[in-house]
Amino acid sequence: LAVGRISRDPSLDLGHRLDYVILQEECETPRALLRFVDFGKLSSAFIGPLNPGFCEVAAHLGENWNKAIFSWMCINYKLDSTIHHNAFARTLPSPTQILLTIMKYFKWAHVGIIASSDDIWMYTAKESATVLRNHGLPVGIVTSVHKGEKGIEDTWNKIKEVSNIKIILLCMHSVLIGGQEQAALLTKALEMGLADGRYIFVPYDTLLYSLPYQNNSFSVFDNDSKLREAYDAVLTITLESGERTFYDAFREAKESGEIIRDLEATQVSPLFGTIYDAIYFMAMAMDSARRKGVRASGANIAEHTKNFSFPGFSHRVETDSSGKGLNNYVILDTDGHGNQLFPTHLLDMSSGSVLSLGQAIHFPNEVPPKPDPSCWFDPDVLCTEG
């Protein structure tokens, strides 16, 4: 869809015909890396990788091959150094940057991380923990979900042993788009009395796309009162929807005959929109480099991602003068009873500030976790005595 629209876009002058090949990424990280090395001959630029576990190596290879890498999933902040990684560009802000801003706003410093046992999510958890610790924040535990009901119970028992945790980051597919593991995990937390407001559960997955929340009800809650109650302890952070949601944009593309697959919008992960935007993002960079009379090399394309503004799949995509994404994020909450999510706060990426939208967060038992001392968020002060 993206490549088709790019080829018809009169405002773009790429100097090349754009075509794509889907490179199947292996699930296990070492094998995924080996496959990536083979892909070096197949493509002129890359959208990916999906597994943050080999982002740094992929960025080095991209530089060596002189091929740009456009990523929404990579976490490692060292990749933002244009001196060391000049062929790497982010199509979305780093997810951990969003988390850090929100944690600072609420003064919740102590973190626990639970990952699905899939390689991709294990590496997401490890990389996230590294970045948070490098910012001086206390990550008390990083663990993966063990299989079966007993395994999930063991996971929660491990979390309970760690004191002071305020936020639990869930690195797995969101229950709102079909993540069964997250549903089982949250339901078990409720049964064990851990969804009583002592922790705030934050899904990682929704940071990577625009979850359709406006005028949308989530049927996963309809016949599951336990899950609905457990989700009251969840704060969902996602890209702000534009004039229309992902589902609206998908339906429009279907009605116009551009998408011919027989799929309903609700059967498609909103990550579709993120990937579409990443491909268009790359085309914009190629166009920008060409207009400035620069050869279309990997480093040159990755360098020309500044001051963008273009219509993405369901919202405008913008970058500032240093190429950082300016798409805003929202914090979504339920009222503890219904099947809808409401925006309570806006994260304004141009200023890095969190703004209340006038709708209060509904905490279980109406009490938020106690804030941590602000010294955790001051890089020049050492926290002592807890």
C-alpha positions in Angstrom: 0.0 0.0 0.0 2.8 2.5 1.0 4.9 1.7 -2.1 1.9 2.0 -4.4 1.0 5.4 -2.9 4.6 6.6 -3.0 4.8 5.8 -6.7 1.7 7.9 -7.4 2.6 10.8 -5.1 3.4 13.8 -7.4 5.2 15.7 -4.6 7.9 13.0 -4.4 10.9 12.9 -6.7 12.9 9.9 -5.7 15.0 9.3 -8.9 14.5 5.6 -8.3 11.7 3.1 -8.8 10.8 1.9 -5.3 10.0 -1.8 -4.8 9.9 -3.9 -1.7 10.8 -7.4 -0.6 9.5 -8.9 2.6 12.5 -10.4 4.5 11.2 -13.0 6.9 13.0 -12.5 10.2 13.8 -15.6 12.2 12.3 -15.7 15.8 15.5 -16.6 17.5 17.9 -13.7 17.7 21.2 -15.4 16.6 19.5 -16.9 13.6 17.7 -13.6 12.8 21.1 -11.9 12.7 22.5 -14.6 10.4 19.6 -14.1 8.0 20.0 -10.3 8.2 23.7 -10.7 7.0 22.3 -12.6 4.0 19.9 -9.8 3.2 22.7 -7.3 2.6 22.7 -8.2 -1.1 19.0 -8.1 -1.5 18.0 -4.5 -0.5 19.1 -0.9 -0.8 17.6 0.1 2.5 15.9 -1.7 5.4 12.7 -1.1 7.4 13.3 -3.0 10.7 14.6 -5.0 12.4 11.7 -6.2 14.6 13.9 -7.7 17.3 15.7 -5.1 19.3 18.3 -7.7 20.3 20.4 -7.2 17.2 19.7 -3.5 16.4 23.2 -2.4 17.2 24.8 -5.0 15.0 22.3 -4.3 12.2 23.2 -0.6 12.4 26.9 -1.4 12.1 26.2 -3.6 9.1 24.0 -1.0 7.5 26.9 1.5 7.9 29.3 -1.0 6.4 27.0 -1.8 3.4 26.2 2.0 3.1 22.5 1.1 3.4 20.0 3.0 5.6 18.1 1.3 8.4 14.8 2.8 9.4 13.5 1.5 12.7 10.6 1.9 15.1 11.5 -1.0 17.4 15.1 -0.3 18.3 15.6 0.8 21.9 19.4 1.3 22.5 19.9 5.1 22.8 23.5 4.7 21.6 22.0 4.3 18.1 21.1 8.0 18.1 24.7 9.0 17.8 25.1 10.1 14.2 28.9 9.8 14.6 28.8 6.1 15.4 25.6 5.1 13.5 25.2 7.4 10.5 23.0 5.1 8.5 20.4 4.6 11.2 17.2 6.6 11.6 14.2 6.3 13.9 10.7 6.5 12.5 9.2 6.8 16.0 10.7 8.2 19.2 12.4 5.6 21.3 9.7 3.8 23.5 11.9 4.1 26.6 12.0 7.9 26.1 8.2 8.0 26.3 8.2 5.8 29.4 10.9 8.0 31.1 8.9 11.2 30.5 5.8 9.7 32.0 7.5 8.1 34.9 9.1 11.4 35.8 5.7 13.2 35.6 4.1 10.8 38.0 7.3 10.3 40.0 7.2 6.5 39.7 10.8 5.4 39.6 10.8 1.7 40.7 10.2 -0.6 37.8 9.6 -4.3 37.3 9.5 -5.9 33.8 7.7 -9.0 32.7 8.3 -10.4 29.2 6.7 -13.0 27.1 9.1 -15.9 26.7 9.5 -15.1 22.9 13.0 -14.0 22.0 11.8 -10.7 20.6 10.1 -9.7 23.9 12.9 -11.0 26.1 15.3 -8.7 24.3 12.8 -5.9 24.5 12.7 -6.3 28.2 16.5 -6.6 28.6 17.2 -3.5 26.4 14.5 -1.5 28.2 16.0 -2.4 31.6 19.5 -1.3 30.4 18.2 2.1 29.2 16.2 2.8 32.4 19.2 1.8 34.6 21.5 4.0 32.5 19.2 6.9 33.5 19.7 5.9 37.1 16.3 4.4 37.7 15.9 1.2 39.9 14.7 -1.7 37.8 14.0 -4.3 40.6 13.3 -7.3 38.4 13.3 -8.5 34.8 11.6 -11.8 34.4 9.7 -13.8 31.8 6.3 -15.5 32.0 6.5 -19.2 32.8 4.0 -21.4 31.0 0.7 -22.5 32.4 -1.4 -21.1 35.3 1.2 -22.3 37.9 4.0 -20.6 35.9 2.0 -17.3 35.8 1.5 -17.5 39.6 5.2 -18.1 40.1 6.0 -15.0 38.0 3.7 -12.8 40.3 5.2 -14.4 43.4 8.7 -13.3 42.2 7.4 -9.8 41.6 5.9 -9.7 45.1 9.3 -10.4 46.6 10.8 -7.2 45.3 9.9 -4.1 47.4 8.9 -0.6 46.2 7.9 -1.5 42.6 5.4 1.1 41.3 5.3 0.3 37.5 5.3 -3.1 35.9 6.1 -3.0 32.2 4.5 -5.8 30.2 6.6 -6.7 27.2 4.2 -8.9 25.2 1.3 -8.5 22.8 -1.5 -6.2 24.2 -4.7 -7.9 25.2 -6.5 -5.2 23.3 -5.3 -6.6 20.0 -5.6 -10.3 20.9 -2.7 -10.9 23.4 -3.8 -14.0 25.3 -0.8 -14.1 27.5 -1.4 -10.6 28.8 -5.0 -11.5 29.5 -4.0 -14.5 31.6 -1.3 -12.5 33.4 -3.7 -9.6 34.3 -6.5 -12.0 35.4 -4.1 -13.9 37.6 -2.9 -10.6 39.1 -6.5 -9.8 40.0 -7.0 -13.2 41.6 -3.9 -12.8 43.7 -5.0 -9.4 44.9 -2.2 -7.6 43.0 -4.5 -5.4 40.8 -5.5 -3.4 43.8 -3.7 -0.2 42.8 -0.3 -1.0 44.4 1.1 -1.4 40.9 0.5 0.4 37.6 0.7 -2.1 34.7 2.0 -0.5 31.5 1.8 -2.5 28.2 4.9 -2.0 26.0 3.3 -3.1 22.8 0.9 -0.1 22.4 3.9 2.4 22.5 4.7 1.2 18.9 1.5 2.1 17.2 -1.7 4.2 17.3 -4.3 2.1 19.2 -7.8 3.1 17.9 -9.4 4.5 21.1 -11.8 7.2 19.8 -15.4 5.9 19.6 -14.1 2.4 19.8 -15.2 -0.3 22.3 -12.9 -3.3 23.0 -15.0 -6.5 22.8 -12.3 -8.4 24.8 -13.9 -6.9 27.9 -17.5 -7.7 27.0 -17.9 -11.1 28.5 -14.9 -11.1 30.9 -15.6 -9.1 34.1 -12.3 -10.3 35.7 -10.2 -8.9 32.9 -12.2 -5.7 32.8 -11.6 -5.3 36.6 -7.9 -6.1 36.2 -7.5 -3.6 33.4 -8.5 -0.9 35.8 -4.9 -1.1 37.1 -3.5 -0.7 33.5 -2.4 2.6 31.9 -2.2 2.3 28.2 0.3 4.7 26.4 -0.1 5.0 22.6 0.4 7.3 19.7 -2.3 10.0 19.6 -5.0 9.3 16.9 -5.3 12.1 14.3 -8.6 13.2 12.7 -9.3 9.5 12.1 -8.3 6.3 13.8 -6.3 3.4 12.3 -9.5 1.5 11.7 -11.1 4.5 9.8 -8.0 4.8 7.6 -7.9 1.0 6.9 -11.6 1.0 6.0 -11.1 3.9 3.6 -8.2 2.1 1.8 -10.4 -0.9 1.5 -13.4 1.0 0.1 -11.1 2.7 -2.5 -10.0 -0.7 -3.6 -6.3 -0.1 -2.6 -6.5 -3.0 -0.1 -8.0 -6.1 -1.7 -7.4 -8.6 1.1 -10.7 -9.7 2.6 -10.0 -8.5 6.1 -12.0 -6.4 8.5 -10.0 -3.5 10.1 -10.3 -5.0 13.5 -8.5 -8.2 12.3 -5.4 -6.2 11.5 -2.8 -5.1 14.0 -2.4 -1.3 14.1 1.3 -2.0 13.7 0.4 -2.0 10.0 0.1 1.8 10.2 3.6 2.1 11.9 5.2 0.0 9.1 3.4 2.0 6.4 4.6 5.3 8.0 8.2 3.9 8.2 8.2 3.2 4.4 6.8 6.6 3.6 9.3 8.1 6.0 12.1 6.5 4.0 10.7 7.9 0.7 10.5 11.4 2.2 14.2 11.1 3.2 15.2 10.0 -0.3 13.2 12.9 -1.8 14.8 15.4 0.6 18.4 14.1 -0.2 17.7 14.3 -3.9 16.3 17.9 -3.7 19.6 18.9 -2.0 21.5 17.3 -4.8 23.0 14.6 -2.6 23.8 11.1 -3.7 21.3 8.5 -2.4 23.7 6.6 -0.1 22.7 5.0 3.2 24.2 7.8 5.4 22.8 10.5 3.2 19.3 9.2 3.3 19.4 8.6 7.1 20.7 12.2 7.5 17.8 13.8 5.6 15.0 13.1 8.0 14.7 16.6 9.4 11.7 19.0 9.3 9.3 16.4 7.8 5.6 16.8 7.7 3.6 14.3 5.7 0.3 12.5 6.0 1.0 9.1 7.6 -1.5 6.2 7.4 -3.9 7.6 10.0 -2.2 10.8 11.3 0.4 13.4 10.3 4.1 12.4 10.8 6.4 15.2 11.7 10.1 15.6 12.7 12.0 18.5 14.1 15.2 20.2 12.9 17.3 17.3 14.3 15.1 14.5 12.9 13.3 13.6 16.2 9.7 12.5 15.9 7.1 15.0 17.0 4.1 12.7 17.1 2.2 13.1 20.4 1.3 10.2 22.7 -1.7 9.8 25.0 -2.3 8.0 28.3 -5.5 6.0 28.1 -7.5 4.6 31.0 -10.7 2.7 31.6 -13.4 3.7 34.1 -13.1 0.2 35.6 -16.6 -0.8 34.4 -17.0 -0.3 30.6 -15.2 -1.5 27.5 -13.8 1.9 26.3 -10.6 3.7 26.9 -10.4 7.4 27.5 -7.4 9.8 27.1 -6.4 11.3 30.4 -3.0 12.9 29.6 -1.2 14.1 26.5 2.6 13.8 26.0 3.6 16.7 23.9 6.8 15.6 22.1 7.8 19.1 20.9 8.2 20.2 24.5 8.6 16.8 26.2 5.9 17.7 28.7 2.9 15.8 30.0 -0.4 17.7 30.0 -3.6 16.7 31.8 -6.6 16.5 29.5 -9.1 17.1 32.3 -10.2 13.4 32.7 -8.9 12.0 36.0 -7.2 8.5 36.0 -9.5 5.9 37.6 -7.2 4.0 40.0 -8.3 0.8 41.7 -9.5 1.8 45.2 -9.1 5.4 43.9 -5.5 5.6 45.3 -2.5 6.0 43.0 0.8 4.3 44.0 2.8 6.6 46.3 5.3 8.8 44.4 9.0 8.1 44.7 11.5 10.8 45.8 12.2 13.2 43.0 16.0 12.6 43.4 15.6 9.5 41.2 14.8 11.9 38.3 17.6 14.3 39.0 20.8 13.2 37.2 23.0 15.3 39.6 21.6 14.0 42.8 22.3 10.6 44.4 19.3 9.0 46.1 20.1 7.7 49.6 18.1 6.0 52.3 15.6 4.5 49.9 
